[in-house]
Amino acid sequence: MTSLYIHIPFCNRICTYCDFNKFLIKNQPVDEYIDCLIKELSGIEETVFTTLFIGGGTPTALSVSQLDKLLSYIAGRFTISDEFSMEANPDELTIDKIAVMKHYGVNRLSLGVQTFDNKLLKLLGRTHQQSDIKQAVDAAKDLGIESVSIDLMYHLPTQTLEQVKIDIEKALSLDIDHISCYSLILEPKTQFYNQYRKGMLQLPDETLAAEMYEYIMSRLAQSDFSQYEISNFAKPDHESRHNKVYWQNSEYYGAGAGSHGYINGIRYYNIVPVPHYIKSMQTTGQAVKEEHHVTCEESMEEFMFLGLRMNSGISKVEFEERYGAALDEVFKNVLEELLDRHLIIEENNMISLTSTGRMIGNYVFEKFLLSV
């Protein structure tokens, strides 16, 4: 069985840091988009998936009736054997929307909290406030959503270590079972990026960012949450099964404007602009913009730098089963260098990052690019 990702590219407001495929929902052809999305989904032959994730954009920007139409189609056509997740904004998570999600089998919500600080929320362009967060979590749990995750960000403009500490404590006070903590990355074409280039935005220095990350890892290690991936922490049995599909370099379908998929050794991505996506679906019945046949070398690279994101690391046995070559031979020099520098550790035929390696994960990952 594989997994499925569905993209809803609409938001009620564009966040200052976001570079995902998104559009202000006002005056957008949302109903036409959902019709085309359903048409695209109808072309997927597979009907049983291990996990399904509906992301954005903001899926909860849809109305109750629009959510009902999409989710009722999904429930009627597909079987989700394990995890059915949806992203949501705290202030958009109404009782009616939660009820629709629950009715059609959604069992996990991922809330875009980012921070509990109202001033920072405003700076980020978020539409919710601190008070909305607990209300959303409690409402979801009261209506029977089994698992709730929140996203937090650090290394934000003007953010202090004390503010990060407060965010973590407030997160731990909630009835949640998963926390994702991401360092702000200035992505081109975002409002933050443009402000930074003009000298209008100042970020905490990298030393402070490292202190923030170290604190997050240390504090959550003292709680019921365990770190299982560079940016992700979960209570027992609540790791994100869908995201592990990506990190384990497994296959998945993608549907919707700008979505990506990876099936039969081919990575593909869909047309990005909503009007173009709709036109293509209406005229040709498909929306794939480009396909790429992943070479064996590329697949080995991806297996390494995706798998090393997880604390459990990557299996030397699985590598050899997949590629018919020993990991120690393909990446001999790289492994020796990283072991000598104590950035990776090898135990029981598993290779994983050390705590120092997690601090400079991107540097380690780049070492496994064979073409460099």
C-alpha positions as CSV (number, residue, x, y, z in Angstrom):
1,M,0.0,0.0,0.0
2,T,1.1,3.6,-0.7
3,S,0.1,7.0,0.7
4,L,-1.8,10.0,-0.7
5,Y,-1.2,13.7,-0.3
6,I,-4.0,16.2,-1.3
7,H,-3.2,19.9,-1.6
8,I,-5.7,22.7,-0.8
9,P,-3.9,25.9,-2.0
10,F,-6.2,28.5,-0.4
11,C,-5.7,30.7,2.7
12,N,-7.6,33.5,4.3
13,R,-4.4,35.4,4.7
14,I,-0.9,34.9,3.3
15,C,1.7,34.4,6.1
16,T,4.9,36.5,5.8
17,Y,7.2,33.4,5.9
18,C,5.3,30.9,3.7
19,D,6.6,29.8,0.3
20,F,4.1,26.9,-0.2
21,N,1.7,27.0,-3.1
22,K,-1.1,29.2,-1.8
23,F,-3.5,31.8,-2.9
24,L,-5.9,34.2,-1.0
25,I,-9.2,32.4,-1.1
26,K,-11.3,35.5,-1.7
27,N,-12.7,35.5,-5.3
28,Q,-11.0,32.2,-6.1
29,P,-12.9,29.4,-8.0
30,V,-12.9,27.1,-5.0
31,D,-15.9,25.0,-6.0
32,E,-14.4,24.5,-9.5
33,Y,-11.1,23.5,-7.9
34,I,-12.7,20.9,-5.7
35,D,-14.6,19.5,-8.7
36,C,-11.2,19.2,-10.6
37,L,-9.5,17.7,-7.5
38,I,-12.2,15.1,-7.3
39,K,-11.7,14.4,-11.0
40,E,-8.0,14.0,-10.5
41,L,-8.6,11.7,-7.5
42,S,-11.0,9.6,-9.6
43,G,-8.1,8.8,-12.0
44,I,-6.0,7.2,-9.3
45,E,-6.4,3.4,-9.7
46,E,-5.3,2.5,-6.2
47,T,-8.0,2.8,-3.6
48,V,-6.4,1.6,-0.4
49,F,-3.8,3.8,1.3
50,T,-1.9,3.5,4.5
51,T,-2.0,7.2,5.1
52,L,-3.7,10.3,3.7
53,F,-2.6,13.9,4.4
54,I,-4.6,16.9,3.3
55,G,-2.4,20.0,3.5
56,G,-2.1,23.5,2.1
57,G,-2.4,26.3,2.0
58,T,-5.1,25.9,4.6
59,P,-7.7,23.1,4.2
60,T,-9.8,24.8,7.0
61,A,-10.1,27.8,4.8
62,L,-12.8,25.8,2.9
63,S,-16.4,26.1,4.0
64,V,-18.2,23.3,5.8
65,S,-20.1,22.4,2.6
66,Q,-16.9,22.4,0.5
67,L,-15.1,20.2,3.1
68,D,-18.1,17.9,3.2
69,K,-18.1,17.5,-0.6
70,L,-14.4,16.7,-0.7
71,L,-14.3,14.4,2.3
72,S,-17.4,12.5,1.3
73,Y,-15.9,11.7,-2.0
74,I,-12.7,10.5,-0.4
75,A,-14.6,8.3,2.1
76,G,-16.7,6.8,-0.7
77,R,-13.8,6.0,-3.0
78,F,-10.7,5.3,-0.8
79,T,-9.9,3.2,2.3
80,I,-7.4,4.7,4.7
81,S,-6.0,1.9,6.7
82,D,-4.0,3.9,9.2
83,E,-3.6,7.7,9.5
84,F,-5.9,10.3,8.0
85,S,-4.5,13.8,8.7
86,M,-5.6,17.3,8.0
87,E,-3.8,20.6,8.5
88,A,-5.8,23.3,10.2
89,N,-5.6,26.9,11.6
90,P,-6.7,27.3,15.2
91,D,-9.1,30.1,14.6
92,E,-10.7,28.3,11.6
93,L,-11.3,25.0,13.4
94,T,-15.0,25.4,14.1
95,I,-17.2,22.8,15.7
96,D,-19.0,22.2,12.4
97,K,-15.7,21.6,10.5
98,I,-14.4,19.3,13.1
99,A,-17.6,17.3,13.1
100,V,-17.4,16.9,9.3
101,M,-13.8,15.7,9.5
102,K,-14.6,13.3,12.3
103,H,-17.6,11.9,10.4
104,Y,-15.5,11.1,7.3
105,G,-12.6,9.4,9.2
106,V,-10.0,12.1,9.9
107,N,-8.2,10.9,13.0
108,R,-5.3,13.4,13.2
109,L,-5.1,17.2,13.1
110,S,-2.0,19.2,12.5
111,L,-2.5,22.7,13.9
112,G,-0.4,25.6,12.5
113,V,0.3,27.3,15.9
114,Q,3.9,28.6,15.2
115,T,4.1,30.5,18.5
116,F,1.9,31.4,21.5
117,D,3.2,35.0,21.5
118,N,0.5,37.4,20.1
119,K,3.1,40.0,18.9
120,L,5.0,37.3,17.0
121,L,1.8,35.8,15.6
122,K,1.0,39.2,14.1
123,L,4.5,39.6,12.7
124,L,4.1,36.2,11.0
125,G,0.8,37.2,9.5
126,R,-1.2,34.6,11.4
127,T,-4.9,35.1,11.9
128,H,-5.2,33.4,15.3
129,Q,-4.2,34.5,18.8
130,Q,-2.9,32.5,21.7
131,S,-6.4,32.1,23.2
132,D,-7.6,30.3,20.0
133,I,-5.0,27.5,20.3
134,K,-6.3,25.8,23.5
135,Q,-9.9,26.2,22.3
136,A,-9.1,24.4,19.0
137,V,-7.2,21.6,20.7
138,D,-9.9,21.0,23.3
139,A,-12.7,21.1,20.7
140,A,-10.9,18.6,18.5
141,K,-10.4,16.2,21.4
142,D,-13.9,16.7,22.7
143,L,-15.3,15.7,19.3
144,G,-13.2,12.5,19.2
145,I,-10.2,13.4,17.0
146,E,-7.7,10.9,18.2
147,S,-4.4,12.7,17.6
148,V,-3.5,16.4,17.6
149,S,-0.2,17.8,16.6
150,I,1.0,21.4,16.6
151,D,3.7,23.2,14.6
152,L,6.0,25.6,16.3
153,M,8.7,27.9,14.9
154,Y,11.8,29.3,16.3
155,H,14.6,31.7,15.2
156,L,11.9,34.2,14.4
157,P,12.6,38.0,14.1
158,T,13.0,39.6,17.6
159,Q,12.3,36.2,19.2
160,T,14.3,35.5,22.4
161,L,15.2,32.2,24.1
162,E,12.8,33.0,26.9
163,Q,10.0,33.3,24.4
164,V,10.9,29.8,23.0
165,K,10.9,28.4,26.6
166,I,7.4,29.9,27.1
167,D,6.2,28.4,23.8
168,I,7.4,24.9,24.8
169,E,5.8,25.1,28.3
170,K,2.5,26.2,26.8
171,A,2.7,23.4,24.2
172,L,3.3,20.8,27.0
173,S,0.2,22.1,28.8
174,L,-2.1,21.1,25.9
175,D,-3.8,17.8,25.3
176,I,-1.6,17.0,22.3
177,D,0.6,14.1,21.3
178,H,2.9,15.5,18.7
179,I,5.0,18.7,18.3
180,S,6.9,19.8,15.2
181,C,9.5,22.6,15.8
182,Y,11.0,24.3,12.7
183,S,13.6,26.9,12.4
184,L,12.6,29.9,10.3
185,I,14.1,29.6,6.8
186,L,14.0,32.7,4.6
187,E,12.6,31.4,1.3
188,P,12.7,33.5,-1.9
189,K,9.4,35.2,-2.9
190,T,8.2,35.4,0.7
191,Q,7.4,38.7,2.4
192,F,10.1,38.0,5.0
193,Y,12.7,37.4,2.4
194,N,12.0,40.7,0.6
195,Q,12.0,42.6,3.9
196,Y,15.3,41.0,4.9
197,R,16.9,41.9,1.5
198,K,15.8,45.5,2.1
199,G,17.4,45.6,5.6
200,M,13.9,45.8,7.2
201,L,14.1,42.5,9.0
202,Q,16.7,41.2,11.5
203,L,16.9,37.6,12.6
204,P,18.4,36.2,15.8
205,D,22.0,35.2,15.1
206,E,22.9,31.6,14.4
207,T,24.3,31.0,17.8
208,L,21.0,31.9,19.4
209,A,19.2,29.7,16.9
210,A,21.4,26.8,18.0
211,E,20.7,27.5,21.6
212,M,17.0,27.6,20.9
213,Y,17.1,24.2,19.2
214,E,19.3,22.7,21.9
215,Y,16.8,23.9,24.5
216,I,13.8,22.4,22.6
217,M,15.5,19.0,22.3
218,S,16.6,19.1,26.0
219,R,13.3,20.2,27.4
220,L,11.1,17.8,25.4
221,A,13.5,15.0,26.3
222,Q,12.4,15.6,29.9
223,S,8.7,15.2,29.0
224,D,6.5,12.5,27.5
225,F,7.7,13.5,24.1
226,S,10.5,11.7,22.3
227,Q,12.4,13.1,19.4
228,Y,12.1,10.8,16.4
229,E,13.2,13.2,13.6
230,I,15.3,16.3,13.4
231,S,12.2,18.6,13.9
232,N,9.6,16.2,15.3
233,F,8.7,15.0,18.7
234,A,5.9,12.6,19.7
235,K,4.4,10.7,22.6
236,P,4.5,6.9,22.2
237,D,2.7,5.6,19.1
238,H,2.0,9.1,17.8
239,E,4.8,9.6,15.3
240,S,3.6,11.1,12.0
241,R,3.2,8.0,9.9
242,H,2.6,10.0,6.7
243,N,5.8,12.0,7.1
244,K,7.7,8.9,7.7
245,V,6.7,7.8,4.2
246,Y,8.7,10.7,2.8
247,W,11.7,10.1,5.1
248,Q,11.8,6.4,4.3
249,N,11.8,7.3,0.6
250,S,8.6,5.3,0.0
251,E,6.1,6.0,-2.7
252,Y,3.0,8.2,-2.6
253,Y,0.5,9.9,-4.8
254,G,0.0,13.7,-4.9
255,A,-3.1,15.5,-6.0
256,G,-4.0,19.1,-6.4
257,A,-2.3,22.3,-7.7
258,G,1.4,22.2,-7.1
259,S,1.4,18.8,-5.4
260,H,4.2,16.3,-5.7
261,G,4.1,12.5,-6.0
262,Y,6.6,9.6,-6.3
263,I,5.3,6.5,-8.0
264,N,7.1,3.6,-9.8
265,G,10.4,5.4,-9.5
266,I,9.0,8.6,-11.1
267,R,8.8,11.9,-9.2
268,Y,6.2,14.3,-10.6
269,Y,4.7,17.6,-9.8
270,N,1.4,19.2,-10.8
271,I,0.7,22.6,-12.4
272,V,1.0,25.3,-9.8
273,P,-1.4,28.2,-10.6
274,V,-5.0,27.3,-9.7
275,P,-6.6,28.7,-13.0
276,H,-4.1,26.6,-15.0
277,Y,-4.6,23.5,-12.9
278,I,-8.4,23.9,-13.4
279,K,-8.1,24.4,-17.2
280,S,-5.8,21.4,-17.6
281,M,-8.1,19.1,-15.6
282,Q,-11.2,20.3,-17.5
283,T,-9.6,20.0,-20.9
284,T,-7.1,17.1,-20.6
285,G,-8.2,15.3,-17.4
286,Q,-4.7,15.5,-16.0
287,A,-2.5,18.1,-14.3
288,V,1.0,16.8,-14.2
289,K,3.5,19.5,-15.1
290,E,6.7,17.5,-15.2
291,E,8.0,14.0,-14.5
292,H,11.5,12.9,-13.5
293,H,12.7,9.3,-13.6
294,V,14.8,8.9,-10.5
295,T,18.2,7.3,-11.2
296,C,19.7,4.7,-8.9
297,E,22.3,7.2,-7.8
298,E,19.7,9.8,-7.0
299,S,17.6,7.2,-5.1
300,M,20.6,6.2,-3.0
301,E,21.3,9.8,-2.2
302,E,17.6,10.4,-1.2
303,F,17.6,7.2,0.9
304,M,20.5,8.6,2.9
305,F,19.7,12.2,3.5
306,L,16.0,11.6,4.0
307,G,16.5,8.6,6.3
308,L,19.1,10.3,8.4
309,R,16.6,12.9,9.4
310,M,15.1,10.2,11.7
311,N,16.7,9.4,15.0
312,S,16.4,5.7,14.2
313,G,18.6,6.4,11.2
314,I,19.0,4.2,8.1
315,S,19.5,0.4,7.8
316,K,22.6,-0.9,6.1
317,V,20.7,-4.1,5.4
318,E,17.8,-2.3,3.8
319,F,20.2,-0.3,1.7
320,E,21.8,-3.4,0.3
321,E,18.4,-5.1,-0.3
322,R,17.2,-2.0,-2.3
323,Y,20.3,-1.3,-4.3
324,G,22.3,-4.5,-4.5
325,A,25.4,-2.8,-3.2
326,A,26.9,-2.4,0.3
327,L,26.4,1.0,1.9
328,D,30.0,0.8,3.2
329,E,31.3,0.6,-0.3
330,V,29.1,3.2,-2.0
331,F,29.7,5.8,0.7
332,K,33.0,4.5,2.2
333,N,34.9,7.8,2.4
334,V,31.9,9.9,3.5
335,L,31.1,7.4,6.3
336,E,34.6,7.3,7.5
337,E,34.9,11.1,7.6
338,L,31.5,11.6,9.5
339,L,32.3,8.8,12.0
340,D,35.7,10.4,12.7
341,R,34.1,13.7,13.3
342,H,31.4,12.2,15.6
343,L,28.6,13.4,13.4
344,I,27.1,9.9,12.8
345,I,27.1,6.8,14.9
346,E,26.9,3.1,13.8
347,E,25.1,0.5,15.9
348,N,23.6,-2.8,15.0
349,N,23.8,-2.1,11.2
350,M,22.0,1.2,11.7
351,I,23.6,4.6,10.9
352,S,22.2,7.7,12.6
353,L,23.1,11.3,13.4
354,T,24.7,12.1,16.7
355,S,23.3,15.1,18.7
356,T,26.1,17.1,17.2
357,G,25.2,15.8,13.7
358,R,21.6,16.9,14.2
359,M,22.8,20.4,14.9
360,I,24.3,20.6,11.4
361,G,22.1,18.1,9.6
362,N,22.2,19.9,6.3
363,Y,26.0,19.8,6.2
364,V,25.9,16.0,6.8
365,F,23.2,15.4,4.2
366,E,25.2,17.3,1.5
367,K,28.0,14.8,2.0
368,F,25.9,12.1,0.6
369,L,25.4,13.8,-2.8
370,L,27.4,11.5,-5.1
371,S,27.4,14.0,-8.0
372,V,29.1,16.7,-5.9
